[in-house]
């Protein structure tokens, strides 16, 4: 298969009342795990990586690896830049074959954020690449994750409408009480705000910080316009809990990582099912 733009996958989910899960990946094993489970579940997915992953596997190398692994599967998927930090990073990911881009200027002033995303859209649109912006900063629960701002600021529906009009983004990450990382207490999502943002923008919305979200809250958010859900911290926790050995025993690392990928696969499958994405995949272009 070839990676496709995220927009048709997300738009179909937006219309169909489900969400496409977006999973953090950083090497061949994690890419293969996500695509293997997605193929088994016949589910569209996004593979995402960004500044937190590129120190291990730079964008160019990750793009090559992802495209090589994807040849083994037949499932619709996009390769997504998550929380891009600069236009240079955007350009690097375009060159690497990414099919979806997020530049996160959510902590910058509105005008600077909008202008930067307008420039991303100008680069992406001629190439058929999807663009995601973020308005209102999604914070983080603790220091276990590098994503998100130090504090949250909620998305204003009127500003969201102006932002979408000024930038041309095809999906919008919103801040409605969600946060990156593993929640230490149940998040209080502002569903009224989410509904107002959907009404104001009319485009698919994105929930960052999916890990730990109660299923009933997730389903309600999907019914109010969330069509893409980011999952990272639960994947990290599954892998970390598998590879750590409190007794300090030595094990053959390939076997350790194989077990870790099976733990990760269980998380991927659970999120595909919770998002309602199982069985929603048409055959992808080869």
C-alpha positions as CSV (number, residue, x, y, z in Angstrom):
1,X,0.0,0.0,0.0
2,X,0.9,3.6,-0.3
3,X,0.2,6.2,2.4
4,X,-2.7,8.5,1.5
5,X,-3.7,11.9,2.7
6,X,-5.5,11.9,6.0
7,X,-8.3,14.2,4.8
8,X,-10.5,11.5,3.1
9,X,-10.1,9.2,6.0
10,X,-11.0,11.8,8.6
11,X,-13.8,13.3,6.5
12,X,-15.4,9.9,6.1
13,X,-15.2,9.4,9.9
14,X,-16.6,12.8,10.5
15,X,-19.6,12.0,8.3
16,X,-19.9,8.4,9.6
17,X,-19.9,9.1,13.3
18,X,-16.7,7.4,14.2
19,X,-13.0,8.5,14.6
20,X,-9.7,7.5,13.1
21,X,-7.1,6.7,15.8
22,X,-3.7,8.2,15.3
23,X,-0.9,6.2,16.9
24,X,2.6,7.3,17.8
25,X,5.4,5.4,16.1
26,X,9.1,5.7,16.1
27,X,10.7,2.6,14.4
28,X,10.0,-0.3,12.1
29,X,8.6,-2.4,14.9
30,X,6.0,0.1,16.1
31,X,5.0,0.9,12.5
32,X,4.5,-2.8,11.7
33,X,2.5,-3.3,14.9
34,X,0.0,-0.6,14.1
35,X,-0.4,-1.6,10.5
36,X,-0.7,-5.3,11.4
37,X,-3.5,-4.7,13.8
38,X,-5.2,-2.1,11.5
39,X,-5.2,-4.7,8.7
40,X,-6.6,-7.4,10.9
41,X,-9.4,-5.0,12.1
42,X,-9.9,-3.5,8.6
43,X,-9.5,0.0,10.2
44,X,-8.1,3.2,8.8
45,X,-5.3,4.6,10.9
46,X,-2.8,7.4,11.1
47,X,0.9,6.8,12.0
48,X,2.3,9.9,13.7
49,X,5.7,11.1,14.7
50,X,7.2,14.5,15.5
51,X,9.9,16.3,17.5
52,X,9.6,13.8,20.3
53,X,10.5,10.8,18.0
54,X,12.8,12.4,15.5
55,X,15.9,12.3,17.8
56,X,15.7,8.5,17.6
57,X,14.6,8.2,14.0
58,X,14.8,11.4,11.9
59,X,12.0,12.3,9.6
60,X,13.8,11.2,6.4
61,X,14.7,7.8,7.8
62,X,11.3,7.3,9.4
63,X,9.6,8.1,6.1
64,X,11.7,5.5,4.3
65,X,11.1,2.9,6.9
66,X,7.3,3.5,7.0
67,X,7.0,3.3,3.3
68,X,8.9,0.0,3.2
69,X,6.9,-1.6,6.0
70,X,3.6,-0.4,4.4
71,X,4.2,-2.5,1.3
72,X,3.3,-5.5,3.4
73,X,-0.2,-4.4,4.1
74,X,-3.4,-3.3,2.4
75,X,-5.1,-0.9,4.7
76,X,-5.8,2.9,4.3
77,X,-3.3,4.8,6.4
78,X,-1.7,8.3,6.5
79,X,1.8,9.2,7.7
80,X,1.4,12.3,10.0
81,X,3.7,14.9,11.4
82,X,2.5,15.5,15.0
83,X,3.3,18.7,16.8
84,X,5.7,20.0,14.2
85,X,7.8,22.8,15.7
86,X,8.9,24.7,12.6
87,X,8.4,25.3,8.9
88,X,11.7,23.6,8.3
89,X,10.4,20.5,10.0
90,X,7.3,20.7,7.8
91,X,9.5,20.8,4.7
92,X,11.6,17.9,5.9
93,X,8.5,15.8,6.4
94,X,7.1,16.7,3.0
95,X,10.4,15.6,1.4
96,X,10.2,12.4,3.5
97,X,6.8,11.4,2.1
98,X,4.5,12.4,5.0
99,X,0.9,12.7,3.8
100,X,-0.4,14.7,6.7
101,X,1.1,17.7,8.6
102,X,0.5,19.4,11.9
103,X,2.4,22.5,12.8
104,X,1.8,23.4,16.4
105,X,1.9,27.1,17.0
106,X,-0.9,27.0,19.5
107,X,1.0,28.8,22.2
108,X,1.8,31.7,19.8
109,X,-0.5,34.7,19.2
110,X,-3.5,34.1,17.0
111,X,-2.1,36.0,14.0
112,X,1.3,34.2,14.1
113,X,-0.4,30.8,14.5
114,X,-2.8,31.5,11.6
115,X,-0.1,32.9,9.3
116,X,2.2,29.9,9.9
117,X,-0.6,27.4,9.1
118,X,-1.5,29.3,6.0
119,X,2.0,28.8,4.8
120,X,1.9,25.1,5.6
121,X,-1.4,24.8,3.7
122,X,0.2,26.6,0.7
123,X,3.0,24.1,0.7
124,X,0.8,21.1,1.3
125,X,-2.3,21.7,-0.9
126,X,-0.5,21.4,-4.3
127,X,0.9,18.0,-3.2
128,X,-2.5,16.7,-1.8
129,X,-1.2,16.7,1.7
130,X,-3.6,17.2,4.6
131,X,-3.0,20.0,7.2
132,X,-4.0,20.0,10.9
133,X,-3.8,23.1,13.1
134,X,-4.4,23.6,16.8
135,X,-6.1,26.6,18.4
136,X,-6.2,26.8,22.1
137,X,-3.3,25.0,23.7
138,X,-3.7,21.4,24.9
139,X,-1.6,21.1,28.1
140,X,0.1,18.1,29.5
141,X,-0.6,16.1,32.7
142,X,3.1,15.9,33.7
143,X,6.6,15.6,32.5
144,X,6.2,12.1,31.2
145,X,5.2,13.5,27.8
146,X,7.0,16.1,25.8
147,X,3.8,17.1,23.9
148,X,1.6,20.0,24.8
149,X,2.0,23.3,26.5
150,X,2.8,23.7,30.2
151,X,-0.8,25.0,30.7
152,X,-4.0,24.6,28.8
153,X,-6.0,27.4,27.2
154,X,-9.4,26.5,25.9
155,X,-10.5,26.9,22.2
156,X,-12.9,29.7,21.5
157,X,-15.5,28.8,18.9
158,X,-15.6,32.2,17.3
159,X,-11.8,32.3,17.0
160,X,-11.9,28.7,15.6
161,X,-14.2,29.9,12.8
162,X,-11.8,32.7,12.0
163,X,-8.8,30.5,12.2
164,X,-10.2,27.9,9.8
165,X,-11.2,30.6,7.3
166,X,-7.7,32.2,7.5
167,X,-5.6,29.0,7.2
168,X,-7.6,26.5,5.2
169,X,-6.7,23.7,7.6
170,X,-8.7,20.5,7.0
171,X,-8.8,19.4,10.6
172,X,-8.5,21.3,13.9
173,X,-7.1,20.1,17.2
174,X,-9.1,21.6,20.0
175,X,-8.6,22.2,23.7
176,X,-11.7,21.4,25.7
177,X,-10.2,20.1,29.0
178,X,-8.1,17.3,27.4
179,X,-4.4,17.0,28.1
180,X,-1.4,15.0,27.0
181,X,-0.2,12.1,29.1
182,X,-1.8,9.6,31.5
183,X,-4.6,11.3,33.4
184,X,-4.3,11.3,37.2
185,X,-8.0,12.0,37.5
186,X,-11.0,11.9,35.1
187,X,-10.8,14.7,32.6
188,X,-13.7,17.2,32.6
189,X,-14.3,17.7,28.9
190,X,-16.4,20.7,27.9
191,X,-18.9,19.1,25.5
192,X,-20.9,22.3,25.1
193,X,-17.7,24.1,23.9
194,X,-17.0,21.1,21.5
195,X,-20.4,21.3,20.0
196,X,-20.1,25.0,19.5
197,X,-16.7,24.6,17.8
198,X,-18.2,22.0,15.4
199,X,-21.1,24.3,14.6
200,X,-18.7,27.2,14.0
201,X,-16.1,25.5,11.8
202,X,-17.9,22.6,10.1
203,X,-14.7,20.6,9.8
204,X,-13.4,17.4,11.5
205,X,-12.0,18.0,14.9
206,X,-9.1,16.3,16.7
207,X,-8.7,15.1,20.3
208,X,-5.2,15.2,21.5
209,X,-4.4,13.4,24.7
210,X,-6.6,10.5,24.0
211,X,-4.9,8.1,26.4
212,X,-7.0,7.5,29.5
213,X,-10.1,9.1,28.2
214,X,-13.2,7.2,29.5
215,X,-15.0,5.3,26.7
216,X,-18.3,7.1,27.3
217,X,-16.6,10.5,27.1
218,X,-14.8,9.4,23.9
219,X,-18.0,8.4,22.2
220,X,-19.8,11.6,23.2
221,X,-16.9,13.6,21.8
222,X,-17.0,11.7,18.6
223,X,-20.8,12.4,18.3
224,X,-19.9,16.1,18.6
225,X,-17.3,16.2,15.8
226,X,-14.1,14.5,17.0
227,X,-13.0,12.5,14.0
228,X,-9.3,11.9,14.9
229,X,-8.0,10.8,18.2
230,X,-4.3,10.8,19.2
231,X,-2.9,7.9,21.3
232,X,0.6,7.9,22.5
233,X,1.1,7.7,26.3
234,X,-0.9,4.4,26.6
235,X,1.4,2.9,23.9
236,X,4.5,4.0,25.8
237,X,3.1,2.6,29.1
238,X,2.4,-0.8,27.5
239,X,5.9,-1.0,26.0
240,X,7.7,0.3,29.1
241,X,5.8,-2.0,31.5
242,X,6.8,-5.0,29.3
243,X,10.5,-4.2,28.9
244,X,11.2,-3.2,32.5
245,X,12.3,-6.1,34.7
246,X,12.4,-5.1,38.5
247,X,14.6,-8.1,39.3
248,X,17.3,-6.8,36.9
249,X,17.3,-10.1,34.9
250,X,19.0,-10.1,31.6
251,X,16.9,-11.2,28.6
252,X,17.6,-11.5,24.9
253,X,16.5,-8.0,23.6
254,X,14.7,-9.2,20.4
255,X,12.5,-11.4,22.5
256,X,11.8,-8.6,25.0
257,X,10.9,-6.2,22.2
258,X,8.7,-8.8,20.6
259,X,6.7,-9.1,23.8
260,X,6.5,-5.4,24.0
261,X,5.0,-5.1,20.6
262,X,2.3,-7.6,21.5
263,X,1.5,-5.4,24.5
264,X,1.4,-2.4,22.2
265,X,-0.8,-4.3,19.7
266,X,-3.5,-4.9,22.4
267,X,-3.6,-1.1,23.1
268,X,-3.9,-0.4,19.3
269,X,-6.7,-2.9,18.9
270,X,-8.7,-1.5,21.9
271,X,-8.5,2.0,20.6
272,X,-9.6,1.0,17.1
273,X,-12.6,-0.6,18.6
274,X,-13.4,2.3,21.0
275,X,-13.2,4.8,18.1
276,X,-15.6,2.7,16.1
277,X,-13.1,2.4,13.2
278,X,-13.0,-1.4,12.9
279,X,-14.4,-2.6,9.6
280,X,-14.4,1.0,8.1
281,X,-11.4,0.5,5.8
282,X,-11.8,0.3,2.1
283,X,-8.9,-1.1,0.2
284,X,-6.0,1.3,0.0
285,X,-4.3,2.2,-3.3
286,X,-1.1,0.2,-4.0
